[in-house]
């Protein structure tokens, strides 16, 4: 698809002084796209130059528009020497390729230098004109929208969920080229920066091609990561959920306090998605005014092959990427009598990268599933090819899928992938929440509102006929029916139907058979319906939606571990790390569970577990948002078991634990439901039936969590968990989820905050490492103390070990 790019450089401001004699700058701009370069006139002796150039024109392919960024280099003109670089501006043109209504971008762009940071701004106007091309063999994916949101964006309705898409691209690292030894540090940094921009565009284009192959028009829950593998190169990975979306026009009932949907604003152009007036089935979970007599708008889930297979089957003739009304009419005219309905467990990867879903989509939640693997980068036979890395990730995904089946679930929700690289070692991690999705199979005759164009796509060749037949089979979720049922019930009602449990209750019911448990656990009757079984605690990577009945307020919870590792190399080092990982995860789980009990809560949302690998240290951090779910049983106070020579110490710690739990229940408003915490009969002692098991976790039949204080490290952990809150934390509510659970009077005054700390970590004790992180959060509270009371949401803690004893921690979020 050929196109034209027009760029105009208007003016600049606040440029740095480059000429020390006149304290001014002779600035001009180089405009480069692909292999074509233009230059503006030199504006002499001014820190606020005005160029007002003519439009520079580039005739390019849409593939280049997706891959290549627009490069603007601001320079200072010198007559007798080389021009001095002031900074660079990279403009991603992909937003201009979505719709004809947004073909122009204009505004002030910061001039960034890799050595000195931001050095002024320039005002630029860029226009893109594309010519329509229906070539089925094209290599571009213009029009595919990428959303990095945790769920369905506001103003958008999902028509079809196609499934999981992934891609990775490999390239050489410019910092390891031979020319890097003779060029300046600025030139080396800019080469890497250009490569990052180009690889990001190339990755989105390839994922977009897979979405087009599935006849979708958007990717939701998009996650992109860069893996710096040293001499092995740079790997950029992307995962997401391919969907077909249409524009929706919701009407909200009046509410005295803003809900989730009212905190969002639609930034979509009018023509970027289908103009199909319909009741929204997505967005942040909320209650809409719907009519029971209106037709339901189903979500159709298509079975597809592995996303790594790259055939370019076009949509039905006359259909655009997102589909049209004429296309739907053609599909209705070719109705079939019956259609085989596939199950989700037949999909290769039944994964969804979204973290909250339309009401009625989730039936039961099994718990968090994860898989990790340690790999040696120097064992890759051909570092320039992605096949080896593809095989690594396939192994992890298949392991996650097997864990999901063991829990009696058919999908993985909130799926994420991450890596930690140190020299030749790489730790691959994949995690998500195993869930049972409520799918209702219907024939094509029942789909009066939406029929996807892929259902009418014919096989192009005989050897692909069976594959295309499987892709046309559908699964349907009647979301509007679930909405109407949820609106007819109140959260405080104690009525329970003999067939359907109350809302906010069925999610917590176990999806597996209680007589054949996949792991040792303690089950109880649901506190809401009194009929089904629920676990003691629930760990998920999802967002806490309005469908969950939350008591009181939530809070951020975190467990931290710091360990040393031997100075080994090669396979010996990989074996040591691989043997250490299960024990680190067990210790993280134990501390997280203890902290959860001390908070007086029974569930964790948005759980994120990271293992950071350094030269001499290994760090594990688990972060989530603790809440109290009404369907789960109230947590028991942990029992403290100390060494036999000092039972008094255990008794004293037990009293501190009891007071800490009662204090937390008051802080987080957990007593308003009338529940009381059951105090242990004899602190410090273990009941006779519990002496048979010495494990610190809660096995089947155990009534209390037993925390054994065997060494000074255990005492340090309990002393930190039972510490009284610092007055500086008063007025702050923190969570790592997108919205604060249990607080409804949020004011739309969003501000982003970032805090970075780098220093030395002298020892390897958990106390020192935990103190560093806690002091960083206290510095955030100190800077934001004038905004209290406020909620700190979507907190993301990033930790890196750049050197032997170096520690780099960054905290970002919204307030």
N, C-alpha and C positions, 0 to 999 in steps of 0.2 A: 504494500500500500504506500505509494509515494506521497510525500508531503512537503510543505514549506515551513521553515522556521524563520521568523523575523524578530530581530533583537535591536533595541534602541537603548543607548546609554544616555541618561538625562543629566544627572549631576551627582556630586559627592559632598560629604560633609565630615568634619572632624578628622581629617587625615593627619597623620603624624608629620612632624618636621623632618625633612630629609636633607635640606640644604642648611648647614650650620651658619653659613655666611649671611643669609637673608632670613633665616628662621621660617622658611616657606618651603613649598613643594612644587615641582613641575610634573604634574601627574597626567598620565594617560592610561587608557584601558585597552588590553588585548582581549578580543572576543574570539573564542575558539570553540568549534564543534566538529568532532571528527578530525579530519585532516585539513580543514579550512580555517584560516585565521584572518581576522580583520583588526584594524587599529583605529582608535579615535584620534582626534587632534590633541596636541599637547596644550594643556591649560597651565600657563606659566604663573609662578609665584602666587599660589593660592592654596589654602588649606580647605577651602570649600569650592572646588572647581565646578564649572557648569559647561558641559560638553554639548548637550542637546544635539546629538549626532543623528544622522539619517538612519533608517532601518537597514541593518545588515541582514542579507538574505542568504539562507542555506537551503539547498534542495537535497533532501535526505529521504531515507527509507524509514518506515515506522519502526522497523526492528532497531535501527540506530537510535531513534528517539527514545526507545525504551532502555537501551543498554547504556548509551553515552550520556553523561551529564553536560550541561552547558557550562563551560569554563570561562570565567572572567578574571583576568589577572590585572591588578592595578600596579603600575610601575612609576618610578620617578626617572624622568629623562635626564641623561647626562651626555654632554657633548663629546668629551674626550675619553670616556670610560664606559664600561658596561652599565646598562640601566639597572637601578636598584629595585628589588622587589619590595612592594609594600604589603601585599597580601593577595589572597585568592577568594573567589566566590564560586561555589558549585550550586547549580540550580537543577533539581530533578524535574524533568518535563513530563513524567508519568501522569500527574494530576490533570494536565491539559489534554490528555488523550482519552479521557473517559467520555466526554460528551461535547457536542458542538456548542453547548451553552457556556462552557468554561474553557474557551480556547485562548484566553489571555491572562497573564499574570503580571502585576505591576506593583511596585513598592520598594521599600528600602531594605537592602540586604547587607548584613555585616561583612566587613572585609577581615578575613581571618588569616593570620600568619602563624605557621607552626612553631616559630621560635618566640614570638612576642605576644601572641593572642590576638584579640580583636583590635583593629587599627582603623576605626572609622566605618563609614557606610557609603554605599552608592545606590542610586535610584535607577532601576532598570525596568523596562517593559519588554515582555516576550510574548509572541503570538505564534500559534501553530495552526496550520491549515492542512487537513488530511483529505485525501481523495478516497471515496468509498471503493473498497476492493473486496470481492467475495471469493477470492482465490483460496481454494481449500488447502492448497499446499503452502500457504504463507507461513512464515516463521515468527510472526508477531502475535501478541495477545492484547491488542489495544481494546479498551473498554472494560477489562476485568478490574473490579474494585477490590482493594485490600483494606480490611478493617482489623486493627490490632486490639479491638475491644474484647472484653471478657465474655460478652454475649451479643445479642442482636442489637444493632444500633437503633436509636430512636428514629422514627420516621420511615423505617424499613420493615417490610413483612417478608418472611421466608416462605417461599412456595415449595421448594424442593431442597432436601439435604442429600447431597451426593456422597459425602464421606470424606475420608482422610486423604490429603494430598501432601506430598513431600518432594524435596529436590535438594541436591547439593552440588556445588560447583567448586572445582579445585584450580588453583593457580599458584605460580611461583611467587615467593615473597621478595619484593624488590630489595629489602635490606640484606638479602643473602646473595645478591648478584655480584659479579666481579667488579662491575662499575661502581658499586657502592663504596669501594675502597678509595676512589679518587674524587668522588663528587662531594659537595658540601652537605652538611646535615640537613639544611633546609630543602635541598633538592631531593634528598632521600626521603624525607618526611612527605613532601608533596607527591612523590611518585607513589608512595603507599596510600596516600589519601585519595588520589585519582583512581587507584585500583579498587579501593573499597567502594567508591561510588559506582564504578563500572560493574563490579561483581554483584552489587546489590540490585542494579537494574536488570542484569542478565538473569539472576535468580528469579526475580518476579516475572520476567517474561516467560521463562520455562515453566514455572508453576501455572501461569496464566494459560499456557498452551494445554496443560493437562485439564484445567478447569473447562476450557472450551471443548476439549475432547469429551468431557462429561456433560456437555451442553449446559454448563452453569455460567454465571456472570459475576460472581463475587467470591471472596475468600474471607471468612470470619474467624477470629481467633488466630490471626497470623503472627507467627513468632519467627524472628530471624536472628541468627547467631553467627559470629565470626570466630573460627578456631585458628589461632596462630600456632602452627606446628613447627616453627623454626625452619630448618633446612628442608623439611618435607613439604613446605608451602603453606598457603592460606586456604582454608576450607570455609565457605559460607553455606550455612544450612538454613532451610526454611520449611516450616510445617504449618498447616492450617486445615480448615474445614471448607470444602467446596460446596457452595449453595447457589440456588437461584432465588433472587430477591426481587421484590417489586415495591414501589412506593406506596405508603399507606397514609391515611388522613385520620388520625385518632381524634376523638373528642374526650376531654377529661372532665370528670365530675369535680365540683368545687371541693377543695380541701383546705382547711386552715393552715396546714403545714405542708411544705413541699415534699413530695415523695421522690422516688427514684427517677421516674420519667420527667418530672418537672425540673429536675436538676440538669437535664440534658437538653441540648438544642440541636436541631437538624442542620447539618452543614452540607447536605447533599444538593447538587444542582437538580433542577426540575426534570431534566431529560437523562439523568445519569442512570435511573432505573425505570422500570415500567410504571406508567401512570395508571395503575389499577386501583380504583377506590375500593378499599376493603378494610375489615376490622383487623387491627394489628394482632398478630399472633406472637410477636416477639417483643424485643426491647426489654428493658428492665421489668421484672415481674411486678404487675400492678393490677388493680381491679378496674375494668372498663365497663361502661354501660352498654350492655349487649341485649339484643332482643332474642328470646328463645325461639322465635319463629324464623329468624334469619338463617340463611343457608350457612353451613359450616365451611370454613376454608381449610382444607386439609394440608398437612405437610406430607409430602411424598418423599420417601427415602428410597433411593435407587441403589440397587446392587451393582457394583462395578468391579473391574479387575484391579490388580495392583496398580497403584498410581505411577510406579516406575516404568510401566509399559507405555510407550509413546506412539500410539497411532493417532492419526489426525482425522477421525471420522467427523465430517461436518454435520451441522444440524440439518433438519429437514428443509427442503427447498422452500425458499421464501421466508424463512425464519431468521431473525437476528439472534444475537447471542442470548439475550434474555427472553426471547419469545415474543409473539404479538398476538393480538386477538384473532387475526386471521389464521394464524398458526393453530390456535386452540380450536377454532371452528373446524379446521381440516382434521384435527385429531379426533374430534367428536364424531365426525362423519364416518369414521372407520372403527366404530366400537366393536369390541370382541365380546363374546359371550362369557368366557371365563379366562382368568389369568392366574398362573401359578404364583403363590406368594412365598418368597424366600424368607428365611430366618436370618437375623443379624449375625448369628454365630457362623454362618456360611461365608461371611465377608472375610477377606484376608486381614484387614486391619479395621475392626469396628471401633475406631477411635474418633473422639470429638475434642478439638482443642478449645472449645467454648467452656465457660465456667458457670454460666447460668442460662436457663432454658425456659421456653414457654411453659405456662402452667399445664399440668397434666402430662408432661413429657416423661418425667422420672417416676417410676413406680416404687422401686426399692433401691437402697444404697447398701452395697456390701462392705465398703471400706476402701482404704487406700492400697494400691498395688504399685510395686516398683521393681526395678531390675538394674543392676550395675555390672560393669565389666571393666577389667583393666587390660589395656592393649599397649604393645610396644610399637612406636612409630617407625623405628628403624627396621622393622620386619616387613614393611610394605614393599612389595616387589617393584611396583611402578607408581611412585608418589604422584605423578601427574594425572593418573586415571582415578576415577571415583569408585571403581568396582569394589576394591577392598573395604573402603569405608562404608559403602552401601551394605556389604555383607555383615559388617559389625552391627549396624543399626537394625538390620533385619532380624538378627539373632535376639537382640534386646526386645524388639516389638513382639516377636513370637513368644518370648518368655512372659512378657506382661499379659499377653492374651491368654496364655495357659493359666496364669494366676487368676485371671478374671473368670475363666470357666470353672476353676476350682471353687470359687465363691458363689457359683450358681447364677452368674450375671452374663449379660450378652453384649455390653458395651463398656468402653472406658471413657469417662468424661473428664474434662479438665486436663487433658494429656499434655505433657511437656517433655522436652529433651534438653539435656545440658551436658557440658564437658568440663573437665579440669585437666590442664596440661602443664607438665613440668619436665622440661628437657625431652627425653625420649619416651616418657610415660604419659598415658592418656587414660583418664577415668571417664567412661561413658555412663550416663544415668538417664533413665526413663521412668516416669511416674505418672499416675493418674488415679481416678476414682472408679472402681468397679461398680456398675449400676445395672439394674434391670429396667429397661425402657418399656413403657407402656405402648406397644404397637398394636394397631387394629387393622387387620388385613381386609381389603375390599377389592372387588372387581373393578374393571374400568368403567362399567356402566354406572357405578355409584359416584364417580368423580365428575359431578356436574359443574363444579366451580373451576377446578384446575385440572388440566390434563397436560402432562409435560410433553414437549415435542420429541424427546428421546424415545417415547413409547412408539412413535411412528417411523423411527429411523430404520431403514432396511440395511441388511448386511451387504457390504460392497463386494466381498469375495466369499467363496464357498468355505474356506478354512476358518473364517471368522464369524460364520453364521451363528454358531452356538454361543459364542461369547457375547455377541450383540443381543441375542435372545435373553441372556441372563441380565444384561444391563437394563432391559426394558421392564423387568419385573419390579413390582412396587410394593412398598410398605407405607401405610398411612397412619398418621396420628391426628385424631380429630381434636384440635387444640381449642376451638371455640366451644365445643361441648364441655371440655374440662373447665374452661373459663366460666361458663354459665353455671356449672355445678358448684364451682368454688365461690362464686358471688352469692349463691342462694344460702350458703352456710355462714355462720359467724364463728370466729376463732374461739370465743368463750363458750360456745354451746357444748353441752355434755351429751347431746343426742348421738347415738351411734346406730347406724343401720346394720342389719344383720349381714349384709353383703359388703358394703363399702365402709372402710374405717373413716373417722373424722379427718378433715384436712390437717396437714402437718404431722400426721401420725404414720401413714403408710411408708414414708421415706425411710423411717428408722427400723421398720420390720426387716428381719433377716431374710435374704433371698435364698439361702441355702437350707438344707434339711437339718433340723436341730438334732436328729438322731445320728447324723453322720457329719459331724463338724469338721471343717477343713483344718482347724487349728484349735488348741485348747483355749477356751474362753468361758465366761460366765454369762448365762442368759437369764433374762427376767421378763415378766409379763409387761406389756406396754402400759405405761402409766395413764394413757389417754383412753384407749379402747378396752383395756383389760383382757384382751383375747390373744393377741399375737405376741411373739417373742421378740425382744430387742436386746442388743448388747449393752454392757455397762458403759462403754465409751464409744464414740464414733469419730474417726479421723477421715477427713475428706480434703480434696484439693479444690472444691467448688466454692462459689460465692453463696453466702446465706441469703436465700431468696425469701420473699414474703410468705411462701408456702410453709416454711418451717416455723413452728410455734416456739419462739424464743422468749424465755423468762428473764427479766432484768436486762442488763447491759453486757456487751461483750468487751473484751480487752485483748491486746496483743500478748502472746505468750512465746517464749523462746528458750531453747536448750542449747548449750554450747559445750564443745569438747576440744581440747588441745592436746595433741600427742606428738611425741618425737618418733623419728624413724631412723633406721640405720643408714649409714653412708654407703649404699650399695649401688651397683650399676647393672643394667641389662635384665636378664630373666630373674636373677636373684632379687633385684629390687622390685620387679613386678610381682613375684610370688609373695614377698613380704607385705606389699600393699594389699594384695588380694586376700591374704589371710587376716589382715587387720580390719578390713571393711566390715565384716559381719559383727565384730565386737563393738566397733564404733557405732553402728546403727542400733545395736541392742542398747548400748549405754545412752544414746540420744533418746530412744523410745522410753527408757526407764525414767530419765530425768524429765522428759516432757510429760509423762503420765503423772509423776509425782507433783510437778508444778500445776498440772490441771486439777488434781484433787485438792491441792492447797488453795486454789482459786475458788473452789466450791462449784466447779462446772463439770460438764460431762461430754463435751463435743468440741472439735477443732475444725474450723473451716479455713480454706486457703493455705493448707499446710504445704510448706516448701522445705525440703531437706537438701542441703548442699554439703559436699565433701570437697575441701580445698586442699590441693597438694602443693607442697613447697619443697625446698632442698633438704631441710632437716625437720620440718614440722608438717603435721597433718591436722587440719581443723575441720570439725563438723558442726554445722549450725542448722537447727530446725526451727522454723518460724511459722506461726499460724495465729488465728484469731479464736480465742476460747469463748464459748457460749454455753448457756444452760438450756437444753432442749427439754420441753415439757414431757415428751414421750419417753425419754430415757429415765432410769431411776436416779435419785439423788446420789451423789458420790459419797462414799464412806471416807472418814478421816483416816489417813495413812497411819499404820501402827509402826512405832519405832522399836527396832530390835537392836540393842547394843551388846557389846561384849560382856561376858559374865562377870569379870572383876568389878565393873562399874555400872550397876543397874540404875543408880541414882542419876547418872548423866542421861541415860535414855529416858527416865521419867521426866526430867527437866525439859528435854527436847520435846517430849510428847505434849507437855503443857503449852509450850510455845507453838506447836503445830495446831493445837485446838484453838488457841486464841487467834492465830493467823487465819484459820478457816472462818471463824465467826466474824472477824474484822472484814475479810474480803466479801462475805455475804452481805454485810451492811453496805460496803462501798459500791457493789455492783447490783444492788436492789434485788437480791435473790430470795429475800424473806417475805416478799409481798404475796407470794403464792401460798403461804401458809405452811410450807414444808419446813421440817426441822432436821438438823444434822444429827445423825446417830453417833453418840460419843462411845468410844471403846470402854469396856468394863474395867479392864486392868491395863493401864498404859505400860508399854515396855515389854509386855508379855505376849506370847503367841498362844492361841488356843490349842488344846491337845490335838484336834483334828487337822491343824495346820502344820504341825511339826514334821509331818511326813515329807513335805516338799520344802526345799531350801531355796527355791527360785525366787527372784525379786519381782517377777511379773505375776499377774493374777491368773492362776490356772482355773480350770473348771471346778466349781464348788467352793472356792475361797471367798470369804465374805469381806476381807479387808486387804488393802495393799500394804505389804510389809516392806519397810525400808530398813535395810541392815546397815548399821554404821560400823564398818570393819576397819576403816583407816581415817586419816585426817582429811582426805579428799571428800569422803562422804559427809563429814561434819561441816566442811566448807560449803558444800552444796546446800545442805539444810539451813545453815546460817544465812546464806544469801536469799533463799526462798522465804524464810520466816522473818526477814528484815522488815521493819516498819517503813511505809512509804515516805519518801522525802517530800517536804512541803512544796518544793518546786514543781512536783508532778501534779499538785492539786489544780483542778480545772481542766486537765487534759484527758481526752479519751482517745486511745490509740488502737489501731488495727491494721493489718496488712491486706485486708480485703478492700474492694472498691467502695463499699458503703459500710457505715458503722451499724452493726446489728444492735437493736434494742433502743436506738435513739431516733425519734421521728421529727423532732423540731429543729432539723438542720436548716441553716440559712445559706442561700446560694451565694457564697462569697469565696470561691475557690482560689487558692494561691498555692503555688508549687514551692517547695523548699528543698535545698540540697546542702548537705554537710559532708566534708571530706576531711579525713585525718590520716596522717602517715607518720610513723615513728618506729622506734625499736621495741621489740619485745624481748626483755632480758632473760626471762625464764620460760619454762614450759608448763607452769601451773595453770589450772583452769581459773583460779581466782584472778590472776593478773590479766588473762585474756578477757574474762567477763567484765572486769573493772574497766578496761579500755572501751568496750562497747557501751557499757552503762554510762560512762562519762560523756561519750559522744552523744547519746540520747539526751542527757541532761543539758548539754550545750544547745541542743535543738530547743528544748523547753525554755531555756534562758532567753534565746533570741525571740521566741514566739510568745513570751509571757504576757505581752500586752493584748493578745488576741483572746485570752481566756474569758469565758469557757469556750473551748473549741475542740473539734475532733480531728485527729491526724489519721488520715485514711491512706490506703494503698501504699503503706510504708514498705520500701524495698531496701534491704541491707545487702551490700555487695562487699565481699572480702577477698583480698588477694595477698599473696606472699611473694613479692617481687625479688626478695633477697634472702640471705641466710636467716637474719633476725629482723627483717623488715616486715612491717604489717601495714597494709593499706585498707582502710575501711571507708565506705561512702554510704550515706543514708539519704534517701529521697522519698518524697511523698507529697500529699495534698493536705491542705488545712483549710 
